[in-house]
Amino acid sequence: MSTVFYVQASPRGTESFSIAAANAFIESYRKKSPDDEIITINVFDRDLPPFDGKILGAKYAILHGRSPSEDQKEDWAKVESIIEEFKAADKYVFAVPMWNFGLPYRFKQYLDILIQPGYTFQYSPEEGYKGLLPDRPVFVAYARGGSYPRGSEVEHMDFQVPYFKTLLNFIGLRKIEHVIIDSTLGSQQGAGANLDNAIRKATEIAENF
């Protein structure tokens, strides 16, 4: 039995295009693998520790081999619990909307907690940077109000897909499949057709996930 960790990065619930496509993927996956465990979180509902000066003080005390205070140990334990929850999964599903050409701030906060040296990546002069997660399957449903096709004059404005793919690769996750729902702020008919196409593709990908 596998554990699928499903991360929703939108606060819009049933109104979210990315969640709609990711949910369709999950439904198709459940039919294929009914015994697998699926853990769903929404980063806007989670009690995420603020990655502020206090947390950074704890991080660098531990990273540099100093003795952290009891408060710092307690603060860093919250970070470690979130990282361990993520690392315990066998497969990953994400619903990720575009905000201001990039990722939602709450999702970025979650990623800043996850991506830590010694936990999800390491560095050595011999090997450089190396991801510490086994290369497990990943599915991502992306949604964005506009369209940023390759080769177009607006392609460079897409900091959503390239950035998140870079982060996943950085921690060792390279088996990535995705769908994109473009132009969600266009006509209702056009946005609906784009969602339908993404859902169809998502359910197909789930068959071999």
ABEGO torsion letter per residue (X at the ends): XBBBBBBBABAAEAABAAAAAAAAAAAAAAAABAABBBBBBBAAABBBBBBBAAAAAAAAAAAAGBBBBAAAAAAAAAAAAAAAAAAABABBBBBBBBBGGBBBAAAAAAAAAABBBGAABBBBAAAEBBBABBBBBBBBBBBBABBBBBGBAAAAABAAAAAAAAAAAAAGBABBBBBBBBGAABBAAAAAAAAAAAAAAAAAAAAAX
